[in-house]
């Protein structure tokens, strides 16, 4: 089996696994953060755990770019910068914003995160930089790239804003978990997750690829159940938590 055939099989399987993961996570949230439970084996501190999980996504995507066949493409350089805008922060900045009280992460979760990022980065990076038919510079002015890039930017802004607002609230209150009552937090519990889903929907549209779509599907499959679990947790943890507040999508989910 050559690499292109393997790529096609892996990509199709990746969509199926995303659906399976959605069902599993709806039943049992991934055991880290506020949903951490005993019985998942050894753990690692949160900062190195997140660094180990997320660094492959940044480093391997750069590797696929450098070893690809179209490193002189302006459009592909733009895609590289978009990807790195998210993952350089996620891998090399976000872990160091975690407080010393952040819960340890099971090694099993870290290993699964590494596996996900290796496969996901292979699918997106190998497609864009090797298998794609090519993106001419005119792609940057087309509706798919413009619309997708705008969604990507909007999701990125919402994700960063939400993370910073939560971190500032925790620092100001001295509490591990804070109840937010302003801005978009009045309507949904997890705007940071909504932002991340919008980022990768935008990516899928901007690249107009099945590999990009698989990432968007996986992001939703992972974060929709987690947002729902967060909402249920908040309703139990906080007194008089707003009944009408949703997990991820105002008035819907």
Backbone as CSV, one residue per row, in Angstrom:
resi,resn,N_x,N_y,N_z,CA_x,CA_y,CA_z,C_x,C_y,C_z
1,UNK,0.850,-1.192,0.000,0.000,0.000,0.000,0.891,1.248,0.000
2,UNK,0.667,2.134,-0.954,1.472,3.352,-0.972,0.871,4.384,-0.008
3,UNK,1.603,5.492,0.175,1.197,6.469,1.188,-0.135,7.130,0.851
4,UNK,-0.387,7.401,-0.419,-1.634,8.076,-0.787,-2.845,7.200,-0.481
5,UNK,-2.718,5.882,-0.703,-3.818,4.972,-0.380,-4.029,4.912,1.133
6,UNK,-2.917,4.848,1.862,-2.999,4.861,3.322,-3.656,6.142,3.810
7,UNK,-3.302,7.270,3.195,-3.876,8.558,3.567,-5.398,8.530,3.404
8,UNK,-5.882,8.029,2.286,-7.326,7.994,2.029,-8.057,7.119,3.043
9,UNK,-7.489,5.962,3.357,-8.120,5.063,4.329,-8.148,5.706,5.709
10,UNK,-7.022,6.318,6.092,-6.948,6.963,7.400,-7.936,8.113,7.497
11,UNK,-8.069,8.892,6.445,-8.983,10.034,6.472,-10.430,9.574,6.649
12,UNK,-10.837,8.545,5.908,-12.205,8.024,6.059,-12.426,7.459,7.461
13,UNK,-11.437,6.742,7.950,-11.549,6.154,9.289,-11.619,7.235,10.357
14,UNK,-10.947,8.344,10.128,-10.896,9.439,11.091,-12.279,10.031,11.320
15,UNK,-13.078,10.140,10.261,-14.454,10.624,10.403,-15.273,9.654,11.255
16,UNK,-15.131,8.368,11.001,-15.876,7.363,11.759,-15.490,7.411,13.232
17,UNK,-14.191,7.497,13.513,-13.723,7.541,14.894,-14.226,8.786,15.623
18,UNK,-14.386,9.887,14.905,-14.914,11.104,15.525,-16.338,10.872,16.033
19,UNK,-17.152,10.186,15.244,-18.524,9.886,15.660,-18.522,8.975,16.885
20,UNK,-17.661,7.966,16.864,-17.544,7.058,18.014,-17.133,7.829,19.261
21,UNK,-16.159,8.714,19.109,-15.677,9.488,20.253,-16.768,10.394,20.804
22,UNK,-17.578,10.979,19.926,-18.684,11.820,20.373,-19.629,11.031,21.272
23,UNK,-19.975,9.831,20.854,-20.887,8.990,21.639,-20.262,8.632,22.987
24,UNK,-18.997,8.262,22.975,-18.304,7.888,24.216,-18.260,9.064,25.180
25,UNK,-17.907,10.246,24.676,-17.758,11.412,25.543,-19.098,11.946,26.045
26,UNK,-20.160,11.668,25.325,-21.484,12.037,25.821,-21.845,11.218,27.058
27,UNK,-21.310,10.012,27.132,-21.585,9.135,28.268,-20.627,9.416,29.427
28,UNK,-19.336,9.626,29.078,-18.323,9.828,30.122,-17.325,10.882,29.674
29,UNK,-17.276,12.028,30.359,-16.331,13.077,29.972,-14.887,12.618,30.128
30,UNK,-14.005,13.170,29.308,-12.578,12.875,29.425,-12.107,13.275,30.825
31,UNK,-11.328,12.411,31.492,-11.013,12.595,32.915,-9.848,13.547,33.194
32,UNK,-10.025,14.819,32.855,-9.031,15.821,33.220,-9.755,17.111,33.597
33,UNK,-9.038,18.016,34.251,-9.677,19.244,34.704,-10.724,18.955,35.767
34,UNK,-11.841,19.664,35.698,-12.879,19.508,36.707,-13.563,18.151,36.646
35,UNK,-13.357,17.417,35.572,-13.963,16.098,35.435,-12.986,14.965,35.756
36,UNK,-11.864,15.320,36.373,-10.871,14.309,36.730,-11.440,13.354,37.775
37,UNK,-11.171,12.080,37.587,-11.589,11.055,38.542,-10.435,10.081,38.756
38,UNK,-10.509,9.341,39.824,-9.469,8.355,40.098,-9.672,7.126,39.213
39,UNK,-8.652,6.286,39.161,-8.769,5.033,38.428,-8.269,5.083,37.000
40,UNK,-7.609,6.185,36.615,-7.094,6.306,35.248,-5.572,6.171,35.182
41,UNK,-4.992,5.626,36.229,-3.557,5.369,36.209,-2.737,6.575,36.605
42,UNK,-1.434,6.529,36.322,-0.532,7.615,36.716,-0.882,8.926,36.024
43,UNK,-0.485,10.020,36.674,-0.779,11.346,36.134,0.512,12.140,35.950
44,UNK,0.401,13.230,35.225,1.523,14.148,35.022,1.001,15.550,35.326
45,UNK,1.883,16.431,35.792,1.462,17.798,36.094,0.879,18.473,34.853
46,UNK,-0.034,19.401,35.092,-0.805,19.991,33.995,0.072,20.683,32.966
47,UNK,1.059,21.455,33.413,1.875,22.222,32.458,2.640,21.324,31.494
48,UNK,3.463,20.385,31.978,4.150,19.504,31.022,3.192,18.614,30.250
49,UNK,2.058,18.268,30.867,1.074,17.447,30.165,0.528,18.141,28.930
50,UNK,0.120,19.411,29.091,-0.399,20.163,27.948,0.687,20.413,26.901
51,UNK,1.896,20.705,27.376,3.004,20.929,26.446,3.273,19.695,25.608
52,UNK,3.321,18.530,26.244,3.569,17.280,25.518,2.448,16.977,24.534
53,UNK,1.213,17.266,24.913,0.072,16.974,24.044,0.042,17.851,22.805
54,UNK,0.295,19.145,23.004,0.037,20.101,21.933,1.252,20.423,21.059
55,UNK,2.463,20.233,21.589,3.655,20.565,20.803,3.733,19.827,19.468
56,UNK,3.355,18.529,19.397,3.435,17.848,18.092,2.620,18.529,17.000
57,UNK,1.497,19.139,17.363,0.662,19.790,16.350,1.385,20.953,15.701
58,UNK,2.138,21.702,16.477,2.899,22.828,15.932,4.132,22.349,15.177
59,UNK,4.917,21.493,15.801,6.201,21.093,15.229,6.037,20.217,13.992
60,UNK,5.099,19.272,14.034,4.928,18.373,12.893,4.311,19.091,11.697
61,UNK,3.418,20.047,11.956,2.842,20.795,10.837,3.929,21.574,10.109
62,UNK,4.855,22.150,10.873,5.994,22.830,10.261,6.856,21.837,9.478
63,UNK,7.037,20.650,10.021,7.811,19.625,9.321,7.164,19.248,7.998
64,UNK,5.845,19.041,8.000,5.161,18.686,6.744,5.276,19.814,5.725
65,UNK,5.267,21.056,6.203,5.456,22.185,5.289,6.851,22.161,4.677
66,UNK,7.864,21.997,5.513,9.251,22.047,5.039,9.598,20.879,4.121
67,UNK,8.946,19.738,4.313,9.232,18.564,3.484,8.236,18.403,2.341
68,UNK,7.287,19.343,2.231,6.303,19.274,1.160,6.877,19.728,-0.169
69,UNK,6.043,19.683,-1.179,6.507,19.977,-2.538,6.177,21.392,-2.989
70,UNK,5.525,22.193,-2.112,5.092,23.529,-2.549,5.410,24.585,-1.504
71,UNK,6.633,24.592,-1.003,6.994,25.537,0.051,7.042,26.982,-0.442
72,UNK,6.991,27.182,-1.769,7.046,28.545,-2.307,5.658,29.138,-2.539
73,UNK,4.604,28.416,-2.145,3.240,28.891,-2.348,2.854,29.908,-1.284
74,UNK,2.437,31.093,-1.712,2.010,32.130,-0.773,0.810,31.658,0.034
75,UNK,-0.126,30.992,-0.619,-1.333,30.536,0.072,-0.978,29.535,1.163
76,UNK,-0.077,28.613,0.867,0.296,27.607,1.862,1.057,28.224,3.026
77,UNK,1.821,29.274,2.769,2.467,29.991,3.863,1.418,30.626,4.768
78,UNK,0.363,31.162,4.164,-0.732,31.740,4.950,-1.396,30.665,5.806
79,UNK,-1.651,29.488,5.206,-2.242,28.393,5.981,-1.324,27.978,7.133
80,UNK,-0.030,27.931,6.860,0.938,27.602,7.910,0.843,28.603,9.058
81,UNK,0.771,29.885,8.739,0.706,30.918,9.771,-0.607,30.851,10.555
82,UNK,-1.706,30.550,9.872,-2.987,30.401,10.565,-2.916,29.269,11.576
83,UNK,-2.420,28.127,11.132,-2.314,26.957,12.013,-1.430,27.272,13.217
84,UNK,-0.273,27.871,12.951,0.672,28.146,14.027,0.152,29.227,14.973
85,UNK,-0.679,30.134,14.479,-1.249,31.157,15.353,-2.003,30.508,16.507
86,UNK,-2.669,29.402,16.222,-3.389,28.683,17.268,-2.455,27.804,18.083
87,UNK,-1.641,27.004,17.400,-0.920,25.948,18.114,0.355,26.411,18.808
88,UNK,0.986,27.460,18.342,2.114,27.996,19.105,1.620,28.496,20.463
89,UNK,0.462,29.159,20.439,-0.126,29.599,21.704,-0.543,28.405,22.552
90,UNK,-1.238,27.448,21.947,-1.758,26.316,22.704,-0.643,25.475,23.314
91,UNK,0.459,25.307,22.584,1.531,24.428,23.048,2.548,25.140,23.929
92,UNK,2.900,26.381,23.580,4.049,27.014,24.212,3.720,28.249,25.054
93,UNK,2.440,28.648,25.071,2.024,29.774,25.906,0.986,29.328,26.930
94,UNK,-0.095,28.722,26.454,-1.198,28.330,27.341,-0.765,27.488,28.536
95,UNK,0.090,26.472,28.373,0.459,25.658,29.544,1.052,26.477,30.682
96,UNK,1.735,27.581,30.352,2.394,28.371,31.379,1.472,29.419,31.993
97,UNK,0.211,29.458,31.523,-0.788,30.301,32.173,-1.560,29.522,33.227
98,UNK,-1.354,28.213,33.267,-2.064,27.382,34.243,-1.477,27.612,35.629
99,UNK,-2.347,27.740,36.605,-1.895,27.961,37.967,-1.302,26.705,38.584
100,UNK,-0.657,26.891,39.703,-0.032,25.749,40.384,-1.050,24.766,40.927
101,UNK,-2.319,25.206,41.016,-3.365,24.322,41.527,-4.063,23.533,40.419
102,UNK,-3.629,23.727,39.169,-4.255,22.990,38.068,-4.128,21.491,38.299
103,UNK,-5.200,20.781,38.056,-5.220,19.348,38.330,-4.270,18.591,37.400
104,UNK,-3.581,17.577,37.908,-2.749,16.733,37.051,-3.592,16.034,35.991
105,UNK,-2.964,15.646,34.899,-3.642,14.997,33.782,-3.202,13.529,33.729
106,UNK,-4.143,12.603,33.585,-3.734,11.203,33.439,-2.809,11.019,32.243
107,UNK,-1.779,10.207,32.414,-0.848,9.930,31.323,-1.598,9.370,30.122
108,UNK,-2.645,8.594,30.374,-3.442,8.030,29.281,-4.058,9.129,28.420
109,UNK,-4.551,10.191,29.053,-5.120,11.320,28.311,-4.042,12.028,27.503
110,UNK,-2.870,12.203,28.098,-1.755,12.836,27.389,-1.376,12.023,26.155
111,UNK,-1.295,10.712,26.305,-0.928,9.854,25.175,-1.974,9.916,24.075
112,UNK,-3.245,9.939,24.461,-4.301,10.050,23.446,-4.216,11.404,22.748
113,UNK,-3.923,12.472,23.515,-3.782,13.790,22.902,-2.638,13.833,21.909
114,UNK,-1.520,13.194,22.249,-0.391,13.130,21.321,-0.784,12.379,20.060
115,UNK,-1.441,11.229,20.232,-1.868,10.431,19.077,-2.807,11.232,18.183
116,UNK,-3.773,11.916,18.788,-4.690,12.725,17.995,-3.946,13.777,17.191
117,UNK,-3.044,14.501,17.841,-2.336,15.579,17.147,-1.409,15.058,16.061
118,UNK,-0.802,13.908,16.274,0.051,13.319,15.236,-0.784,12.972,14.005
119,UNK,-1.916,12.303,14.208,-2.761,11.898,13.077,-3.393,13.116,12.417
120,UNK,-3.958,14.007,13.216,-4.637,15.176,12.661,-3.673,16.073,11.890
121,UNK,-2.471,16.249,12.417,-1.478,17.078,11.738,-0.998,16.410,10.453
122,UNK,-0.856,15.091,10.487,-0.490,14.363,9.267,-1.549,14.567,8.186
123,UNK,-2.816,14.414,8.548,-3.887,14.535,7.548,-3.929,15.940,6.960
124,UNK,-3.874,16.944,7.803,-3.966,18.319,7.306,-2.681,18.782,6.633
125,UNK,-1.550,18.499,7.256,-0.283,18.954,6.695,0.095,18.222,5.426
126,UNK,-0.065,16.917,5.436,0.312,16.141,4.239,-0.598,16.480,3.065
127,UNK,-1.901,16.689,3.364,-2.809,17.058,2.269,-2.420,18.411,1.679
128,UNK,-2.305,19.417,2.532,-2.055,20.773,2.028,-0.730,20.882,1.290
129,UNK,0.312,20.300,1.853,1.656,20.555,1.347,2.167,19.507,0.362
130,UNK,1.373,18.433,0.153,1.816,17.392,-0.778,0.718,16.935,-1.735
131,UNK,-0.464,16.604,-1.197,-1.482,15.962,-2.028,-2.456,16.922,-2.694
132,UNK,-2.607,18.121,-2.180,-3.568,19.057,-2.759,-3.181,19.416,-4.192
133,UNK,-4.186,19.719,-4.990,-3.930,20.068,-6.386,-3.195,21.387,-6.522
134,UNK,-3.208,22.175,-5.467,-2.519,23.466,-5.515,-3.481,24.621,-5.281
135,UNK,-2.983,25.647,-4.643,-3.772,26.847,-4.382,-3.043,28.026,-5.015
136,UNK,-3.608,28.558,-6.089,-3.029,29.749,-6.693,-3.254,30.964,-5.816
137,UNK,-2.496,32.021,-6.062,-2.596,33.191,-5.217,-3.994,33.792,-5.261
138,UNK,-4.740,33.531,-6.344,-6.108,34.032,-6.445,-7.020,33.419,-5.383
139,UNK,-6.602,32.283,-4.793,-7.399,31.637,-3.744,-7.639,32.596,-2.566
140,UNK,-6.684,33.472,-2.311,-6.780,34.375,-1.164,-7.892,35.410,-1.313
141,UNK,-8.352,35.637,-2.525,-9.439,36.597,-2.732,-10.771,35.905,-3.008
142,UNK,-10.789,34.587,-3.011,-12.017,33.843,-3.256,-12.896,33.791,-2.015
143,UNK,-14.172,33.499,-2.223,-15.124,33.525,-1.111,-14.828,32.459,-0.064
144,UNK,-14.281,31.314,-0.496,-14.014,30.252,0.469,-12.917,30.666,1.447
145,UNK,-11.837,31.210,0.921,-10.771,31.620,1.834,-11.210,32.818,2.674
146,UNK,-11.802,33.822,2.051,-12.190,35.026,2.794,-13.194,34.681,3.892
147,UNK,-14.236,33.911,3.529,-15.230,33.533,4.529,-14.642,32.667,5.624
148,UNK,-13.828,31.690,5.223,-13.220,30.816,6.210,-12.251,31.550,7.121
149,UNK,-11.443,32.444,6.550,-10.484,33.196,7.350,-11.191,34.118,8.340
150,UNK,-12.315,34.710,7.927,-13.076,35.557,8.846,-13.637,34.741,10.007
151,UNK,-14.156,33.554,9.703,-14.632,32.673,10.773,-13.483,32.264,11.687
152,UNK,-12.350,31.910,11.078,-11.169,31.531,11.855,-10.785,32.657,12.817
153,UNK,-10.736,33.887,12.309,-10.350,35.031,13.134,-11.373,35.297,14.240
154,UNK,-12.668,35.168,13.905,-13.712,35.397,14.910,-13.631,34.344,16.013
155,UNK,-13.446,33.089,15.617,-13.321,32.026,16.609,-12.086,32.189,17.470
156,UNK,-10.997,32.597,16.841,-9.741,32.821,17.564,-9.925,33.927,18.609
157,UNK,-10.562,35.017,18.202,-10.782,36.132,19.126,-11.673,35.710,20.289
158,UNK,-12.738,34.958,20.000,-13.645,34.509,21.058,-12.937,33.549,22.006
159,UNK,-12.140,32.652,21.461,-11.407,31.691,22.286,-10.422,32.388,23.209
160,UNK,-9.633,33.334,22.657,-8.649,34.046,23.474,-9.336,34.923,24.528
161,UNK,-10.396,35.623,24.114,-11.113,36.486,25.056,-11.662,35.669,26.221
162,UNK,-12.270,34.536,25.918,-12.897,33.723,26.956,-11.864,33.165,27.920
163,UNK,-10.758,32.656,27.382,-9.706,32.123,28.248,-9.141,33.210,29.167
164,UNK,-8.902,34.405,28.605,-8.340,35.492,29.415,-9.326,35.963,30.478
165,UNK,-10.617,36.036,30.116,-11.621,36.471,31.084,-11.722,35.484,32.245
166,UNK,-11.698,34.200,31.939,-11.751,33.188,32.994,-10.508,33.242,33.877
167,UNK,-9.339,33.405,33.261,-8.102,33.444,34.034,-8.072,34.669,34.953
168,UNK,-8.484,35.819,34.434,-8.496,37.027,35.258,-9.480,36.905,36.420
169,UNK,-10.625,36.286,36.147,-11.617,36.107,37.204,-11.091,35.185,38.295
170,UNK,-10.386,34.131,37.910,-9.820,33.217,38.903,-8.746,33.921,39.746
171,UNK,-7.907,34.718,39.088,-6.854,35.430,39.809,-7.460,36.451,40.779
172,UNK,-8.475,37.171,40.304,-9.086,38.213,41.134,-9.819,37.625,42.339
173,UNK,-10.452,36.480,42.140,-11.250,35.887,43.211,-10.445,34.954,44.110
174,UNK,-9.347,34.433,43.579,-8.573,33.448,44.324,-9.209,32.080,44.344
175,UNK,-10.261,31.897,43.528,-10.990,30.629,43.485,-10.568,29.815,42.264
176,UNK,-10.652,28.496,42.380,-10.330,27.641,41.240,-11.405,27.735,40.168
177,UNK,-12.669,27.802,40.590,-13.773,27.856,39.637,-14.614,29.094,39.906
178,UNK,-14.858,29.874,38.849,-15.607,31.123,38.974,-16.870,31.059,38.124
179,UNK,-17.867,31.751,38.599,-19.123,31.861,37.854,-19.127,33.201,37.136
180,UNK,-19.113,33.164,35.811,-19.044,34.389,35.015,-20.451,34.907,34.714
181,UNK,-20.618,36.218,34.829,-21.951,36.813,34.663,-21.926,38.018,33.741
182,UNK,-21.018,38.028,32.778,-20.963,39.170,31.870,-20.664,38.707,30.456
183,UNK,-20.993,39.592,29.502,-20.717,39.281,28.105,-21.408,38.013,27.650
184,UNK,-20.744,37.298,26.782,-21.322,36.082,26.224,-21.494,34.989,27.278
185,UNK,-20.796,35.111,28.423,-20.950,34.136,29.503,-22.356,34.159,30.091
186,UNK,-23.108,35.226,29.837,-24.491,35.272,30.335,-25.387,34.306,29.576
187,UNK,-24.953,33.878,28.395,-25.795,33.044,27.545,-25.300,31.607,27.412
188,UNK,-23.990,31.416,27.464,-23.452,30.062,27.345,-22.351,29.846,28.378
189,UNK,-22.171,28.597,28.730,-21.208,28.230,29.759,-19.774,28.206,29.239
190,UNK,-19.600,27.829,27.974,-18.253,27.577,27.448,-17.979,28.308,26.138
191,UNK,-17.908,29.635,26.152,-17.609,30.347,24.904,-16.215,30.048,24.371
192,UNK,-15.293,29.653,25.239,-13.953,29.272,24.760,-14.024,28.055,23.848
193,UNK,-14.886,27.102,24.183,-15.066,25.925,23.332,-15.772,26.292,22.031
194,UNK,-16.776,27.166,22.118,-17.450,27.622,20.906,-16.445,28.282,19.975
195,UNK,-15.558,29.126,20.533,-14.542,29.777,19.714,-13.659,28.779,19.005
196,UNK,-13.254,27.720,19.697,-12.373,26.738,19.074,-13.081,25.980,17.954
197,UNK,-14.353,25.650,18.151,-15.106,24.982,17.087,-15.207,25.889,15.866
198,UNK,-15.488,27.182,16.083,-15.601,28.125,14.972,-14.256,28.264,14.246
199,UNK,-13.144,28.252,15.001,-11.817,28.314,14.377,-11.682,27.237,13.309
200,UNK,-12.014,26.006,13.664,-11.713,24.904,12.748,-12.789,24.703,11.692
201,UNK,-13.993,25.231,11.933,-14.960,25.321,10.834,-14.432,26.307,9.799
202,UNK,-13.908,27.432,10.280,-13.305,28.401,9.368,-12.142,27.810,8.602
203,UNK,-11.317,27.023,9.278,-10.190,26.348,8.624,-10.674,25.406,7.523
204,UNK,-11.709,24.639,7.819,-12.243,23.697,6.838,-12.727,24.427,5.586
205,UNK,-13.380,25.579,5.783,-13.874,26.350,4.644,-12.715,27.002,3.893
206,UNK,-11.770,27.579,4.627,-10.648,28.279,3.991,-9.786,27.331,3.168
207,UNK,-9.576,26.111,3.660,-8.779,25.125,2.914,-9.628,24.336,1.935
208,UNK,-10.943,24.312,2.158,-11.905,23.583,1.316,-11.419,22.145,1.083
209,UNK,-11.181,21.467,2.199,-10.606,20.129,2.133,-11.314,19.181,3.093
210,UNK,-11.315,17.891,2.762,-11.861,16.888,3.669,-11.001,16.757,4.912
211,UNK,-9.692,16.956,4.764,-8.818,16.921,5.934,-9.197,18.027,6.918
212,UNK,-9.423,19.230,6.393,-9.852,20.331,7.253,-11.208,20.062,7.871
213,UNK,-12.121,19.478,7.097,-13.445,19.149,7.624,-13.343,18.115,8.734
214,UNK,-12.443,17.154,8.581,-12.280,16.135,9.621,-11.846,16.768,10.936
215,UNK,-11.016,17.790,10.868,-10.589,18.484,12.082,-11.771,19.189,12.728
216,UNK,-12.584,19.865,11.923,-13.761,20.553,12.465,-14.715,19.554,13.117
217,UNK,-14.912,18.402,12.481,-15.807,17.377,13.034,-15.250,16.846,14.354
218,UNK,-13.942,16.568,14.395,-13.325,16.080,15.622,-13.418,17.112,16.740
219,UNK,-13.212,18.382,16.420,-13.288,19.425,17.436,-14.680,19.481,18.046
220,UNK,-15.706,19.436,17.193,-17.081,19.435,17.694,-17.378,18.169,18.488
221,UNK,-16.896,17.023,17.997,-17.143,15.750,18.682,-16.521,15.728,20.069
222,UNK,-15.424,16.421,20.238,-14.747,16.479,21.530,-15.355,17.532,22.456
223,UNK,-15.600,18.732,21.920,-15.959,19.853,22.772,-17.452,19.995,23.039
224,UNK,-18.311,19.508,22.154,-19.744,19.582,22.440,-20.123,18.759,23.672
225,UNK,-19.675,17.502,23.774,-19.980,16.755,25.007,-19.321,17.368,26.248
226,UNK,-18.099,17.888,26.082,-17.419,18.469,27.251,-18.131,19.734,27.730
227,UNK,-18.599,20.545,26.800,-19.353,21.742,27.192,-20.640,21.348,27.917
228,UNK,-21.282,20.314,27.437,-22.508,19.827,28.097,-22.205,19.335,29.505
229,UNK,-21.090,18.623,29.667,-20.692,18.148,30.988,-20.338,19.317,31.905
230,UNK,-19.696,20.345,31.354,-19.382,21.547,32.133,-20.656,22.199,32.650
231,UNK,-21.653,22.308,31.785,-22.905,22.948,32.181,-23.567,22.166,33.317
232,UNK,-23.615,20.852,33.210,-24.206,20.037,34.263,-23.438,20.196,35.572
233,UNK,-22.105,20.253,35.458,-21.269,20.430,36.638,-21.544,21.777,37.298
234,UNK,-21.649,22.833,36.493,-21.900,24.170,37.028,-23.249,24.245,37.731
235,UNK,-24.241,23.579,37.197,-25.572,23.594,37.815,-25.555,22.912,39.177
236,UNK,-24.668,21.956,39.354,-24.537,21.273,40.639,-23.626,22.030,41.604
237,UNK,-22.608,22.679,41.070,-21.582,23.315,41.909,-22.024,24.677,42.417
238,UNK,-22.691,25.475,41.546,-23.077,26.832,41.911,-24.553,26.883,42.297
239,UNK,-24.844,27.588,43.375,-26.242,27.796,43.765,-26.920,28.736,42.769
240,UNK,-28.156,28.433,42.420,-28.965,29.299,41.553,-28.289,29.577,40.217
241,UNK,-27.651,28.575,39.646,-27.055,28.770,38.323,-28.178,29.028,37.329
242,UNK,-28.039,30.035,36.441,-29.135,30.425,35.534,-29.701,29.246,34.742
243,UNK,-30.986,29.048,34.843,-31.636,27.906,34.200,-31.547,27.999,32.681
244,UNK,-31.663,29.206,32.147,-31.694,29.364,30.696,-30.335,29.360,30.024
245,UNK,-29.261,29.316,30.783,-27.926,29.333,30.185,-27.635,27.988,29.532
246,UNK,-27.117,28.026,28.313,-26.795,26.805,27.584,-25.305,26.493,27.673
247,UNK,-24.941,25.343,27.151,-23.550,24.917,27.221,-22.683,25.620,26.190
248,UNK,-23.162,25.657,24.948,-22.289,26.055,23.834,-22.957,26.994,22.833
249,UNK,-24.244,26.770,22.571,-24.960,27.553,21.571,-26.185,28.170,22.241
250,UNK,-26.276,29.510,22.316,-27.400,30.138,23.006,-28.753,29.605,22.551
251,UNK,-29.555,29.162,23.509,-30.906,28.709,23.241,-31.020,27.344,22.613
252,UNK,-29.900,26.689,22.314,-29.967,25.411,21.582,-29.258,24.284,22.326
253,UNK,-27.948,24.443,22.581,-27.165,23.339,23.176,-26.512,23.793,24.476
